[in-house]
C-alpha cells in the first residue's frame, strides 16, 4: 500500500516512492509512487521494494526486489532506468537476477540488492541476499546468505563517475563471516 498521507488511491501492492531532503533529516515525499508493481500475471505482481539507485552519467539505474505473490515470497531482482529519478522504465529482461536451481544457496530468493558502478571496468557490481528455502515460517533450518553478481554494462559517453577499482568478496556463499578486499588506484 502507499502512504495514506496523500490522496493517491492504493492498489494494495508494495510500490516504490521518492523523497528529497537538503539535510537528510527532513524529507519532502513525492505525492505518488515512482515505480509500481506489475499486472497480476507479471513476475513483480505483488510488490516492488528495496530500491538501490546508482547514477551513471545522466542516467539513474534502479535495482529493486520484487515478487509475484506473498504466499511464496520468492523475491528476485529487477532493473529500471530513468533520466530524472521520477519517471522509470522497467527492463524487458526483468528479472535481471533470478532465483537459481534447486541445488543452489539462493534457490528461493534473491533480494535486497546493493549496487555500485565500477567505471574503470564498465560494470555494475551487486551484493544481494539469497534464501535457500521456500518457507519462512521458522528461522531454523535455513540461512540468509550474501551473494555477489556483476554485469558488463557500458553507459553512454560522458560518464565521469569513478567507482571501486577492485572489489573481492569471499567466500561465496558464506554462512558466518565474509571477507571484503578493496583495491583502489589513485585519482589524478
C-alpha positions in Angstrom: 0.0 0.0 0.0 1.0 3.6 -0.5 1.4 6.1 2.3 -2.0 7.3 3.3 -0.9 10.9 3.9 -1.6 11.5 0.2 -4.7 11.4 -1.9 -3.3 8.6 -4.1 -5.6 5.6 -4.4 -3.8 2.4 -3.2 -3.6 -0.7 -5.3 -2.9 -3.0 -2.3 0.6 -3.7 -3.5 4.1 -2.7 -2.5 5.3 0.2 -4.6 8.5 2.4 -4.5 8.4 6.1 -3.6 10.6 9.1 -4.0 11.6 11.8 -1.5 14.1 14.6 -1.3 16.0 16.3 1.5 18.5 19.0 2.0 19.7 17.8 5.3 18.9 14.0 5.4 16.5 14.5 8.3 13.5 16.4 6.9 12.0 14.8 3.8 9.6 16.0 1.1 7.7 13.0 -0.2 6.7 12.9 -3.8 2.9 12.6 -4.0 2.7 9.2 -5.8 4.8 6.1 -6.2 7.5 6.3 -8.9 7.7 2.5 -9.6 4.6 0.3 -9.1 4.1 -3.4 -9.0 3.2 -5.1 -12.3 0.0 -6.6 -13.6 -1.4 -9.7 -12.0 0.4 -12.2 -14.2 3.8 -10.5 -14.0 6.9 -11.6 -12.0 6.5 -8.4 -9.9 2.7 -8.6 -9.4 2.7 -8.4 -5.6 5.4 -5.9 -4.8 8.4 -3.9 -5.8 10.6 -2.8 -2.9 14.1 -2.2 -1.5 15.5 0.0 -4.3 19.1 0.8 -4.8 19.7 3.7 -7.2 23.1 4.4 -8.9 23.6 7.4 -11.2 25.9 6.9 -14.1 26.4 9.9 -16.3 22.9 11.4 -16.9 21.0 8.1 -16.2 19.7 6.7 -13.0 19.8 2.9 -12.7 17.5 1.3 -10.1 17.9 -2.3 -8.9 15.0 -3.5 -6.7 13.4 -6.6 -5.1 10.1 -7.8 -6.5 7.9 -10.8 -6.2 4.7 -12.2 -7.8 2.9 -13.4 -4.7 3.2 -13.0 -1.0 2.4 -16.7 -0.3 5.8 -17.9 -1.5 7.9 -14.7 -1.1 10.2 -15.7 -4.0 11.9 -12.4 -4.4 14.0 -11.7 -7.5 15.9 -8.5 -8.6 14.6 -6.2 -11.2 16.1 -3.2 -13.1 14.6 0.1 -14.3 16.2 3.3 -15.7 15.3 7.0 -15.6 16.7 10.3 -16.7 15.0 12.3 -13.8 14.6 9.8 -10.9 10.8 10.0 -11.1 9.8 8.5 -14.4 11.1 5.0 -14.6 11.2 2.4 -17.4 11.3 -1.3 -16.3 13.7 -3.5 -18.3 12.0 -6.0 -20.7 14.7 -8.5 -19.4 13.3 -8.5 -15.9 14.0 -10.1 -13.5 17.7 -9.4 -14.1 18.8 -11.6 -11.1 16.7 -14.7 -10.8 16.4 -17.4 -8.2 18.6 -20.3 -9.1 18.1 -24.1 -9.5 17.1 -26.3 -6.6 20.7 -27.1 -5.7 21.8 -23.5 -5.1 22.1 -21.5 -1.9 19.8 -18.8 -3.3 17.2 -21.1 -5.0 14.2 -19.5 -3.3 15.0 -15.8 -3.1 17.4 -13.1 -4.4 16.6 -9.7 -2.9 17.9 -6.5 -1.1 20.4 -5.5 -3.9 23.3 -3.2 -3.0 24.9 -1.9 -6.2 27.9 0.2 -7.2 29.1 1.1 -10.7 32.8 0.4 -11.4 33.6 2.9 -14.2 37.1 1.5 -14.7 35.7 -1.9 -15.5 32.4 -0.6 -17.1 30.3 -2.9 -14.9 27.8 -2.9 -12.1 28.7 -4.9 -9.0 25.8 -6.2 -6.8 25.7 -7.7 -3.4 22.3 -9.3 -2.6 20.6 -11.5 -0.1 19.8 -15.1 -1.1 17.5 -17.6 0.7 17.7 -21.4 0.5 14.2 -22.5 1.4 10.6 -21.8 0.2 9.2 -21.3 3.7 9.9 -18.6 6.2 7.6 -19.9 9.0 10.6 -20.7 11.1 14.0 -19.2 11.4 15.6 -22.6 11.9 16.9 -24.8 9.1 17.8 -22.3 6.5 20.2 -19.3 6.0 20.0 -15.8 4.5 23.3 -15.7 2.6 25.0 -12.8 0.9 25.8 -13.2 -2.8 27.7 -11.3 -5.4 26.9 -10.7 -9.1 28.3 -8.4 -11.7 27.0 -7.1 -15.1 29.0 -5.8 -18.0 27.3 -2.6 -19.0 28.7 0.3 -20.8 26.6 3.5 -20.3 26.6 6.4 -22.8 29.6 8.6 -23.2 30.1 11.5 -20.8 30.4 9.2 -17.7 32.7 11.0 -15.3 31.9 8.9 -12.2 34.5 6.8 -10.6 33.8 3.5 -8.7 36.0 1.0 -6.9 38.9 -0.4 -9.0 38.6 -3.8 -7.5 36.2 -5.4 -5.0 36.6 -9.0 -3.9 34.1 -10.8 -1.6 34.8 -14.3 -0.3 33.9 -17.0 0.4 30.7 -17.1 -1.7 28.4 -18.3 -0.4 29.2 -17.6 3.2 27.4 -18.6 6.4 29.1 -16.8 9.3 31.8 -14.4 8.0 32.6 -12.7 4.8 35.8 -11.0 3.7 35.8 -7.9 1.6 39.0 -6.8 -0.2 39.1 -3.4 -1.7 41.9 -2.2 -4.0 42.0 1.4 -5.2 44.0 3.3 -7.8 44.9 6.9 -7.1 42.7 9.5 -8.7 44.7 12.1 -10.7 
